[in-house]
């Protein structure tokens, strides 16, 4: 494939996100769930026919996948690579300073920044702190990209974490955090750690979004006590 052809395909793909409604849909789907068109239309504040047009374009372009259950149609992000791309683009975009005009808005903003899911892995201050702690303990090696060290594999075994074999997904991958502007851990290891933390009750979902509540037991990840105190609301 020629560079010119690749450029045309990249431009065509980029146009899918060059629309506020479609970008809003992709950001909402970072929670890892499958959404209905009605839910997304309500979120994006557009009509049902309008959101259907946008969803069809995103599905045809490969950014979203479609799930049918009876008469109901759901859409979700095509996969973890797509999720990490959306999060990375959002992190690189210029950020406006949002003024929270109520205590509720401040709490939601702070909770989102403190700890949340990014598709199927941990993000926010918690996700970045986890990546930092694993690096300091020699569980991750960043000298040539990012790799899981033998010590990291042994640590996962000690936690009882078994990696799911998903074809084509790397064991570890960095994902630029949208609020911290530093990398958190994605890939199969990042997903497994997130599932483990939820299963053990180290973090719990806060209703209404991607934010997570952090409990003191998350120190089992090897995070410092001071970090835990900062992360807890």
Steps between C-alpha positions, in 0.01 A plus 500: 500500500640840404552781748243706312238226532578457869464876544159497335384214720630671813322824405179308434525330838581825680189663355292255700616670819488852357147544627402592856212251517708206382788597729256522794371152420852353492594664830184368666578147381834510682307356795523165322124443489275448202252789461172529311443768240232654724745535790763658277248736338399621846864547600596686183174701500406406144204323344480123458527517118806728530682272743420199282675666206807570712508147642470343157799702382708402805407132464573497127832675567606239755510720811189340649361150491135406511332255736148372426282358775153422376356817354748716687817642350798588715834653403836495672857592418658258255765395751770606746722647227218733401438597862867581559507708183194703607643557849836601353345748257292649780814539712680685220212738430525850654302506825283785610487587866154393612341695779298273729205705624367257760629263767361208301690607187823537698456154653438339160800676344730398785375141502556470124857628535573286806414156363296370208489234235637557151314231306622196699800635691566747783556870432524833679734556794454136602595362159809720473603425860468129430724525193754701702496252790547203267792678334665583833469137611655376176179338378500711184797586281483814284851483354374377163134589478316335789531137605394285794807370681536147645447660842177648365380160383579352842309785669193428289525133595517595868180703459334204330456691175486292184524692174231435245639397165362753253643470153706800396479688831836582659563403860579859600444827326515862607196722458528877537271606784253771408515679838853423622666540157729212594475131410292246685513127435287339230529170313409158636675565832322833548164335432574211736604736781182704457282188511689375807460832681125504434459136596691547826311818586815714492308735275126525438299670228341836581157500329455724201839490333849352486622630837609252766506517879836389643525296822804469723546135399625613158839530671530129414600629158817627666402866506639716779281588799533869418372438149203304636409782737508746212286277279230434756216757502 
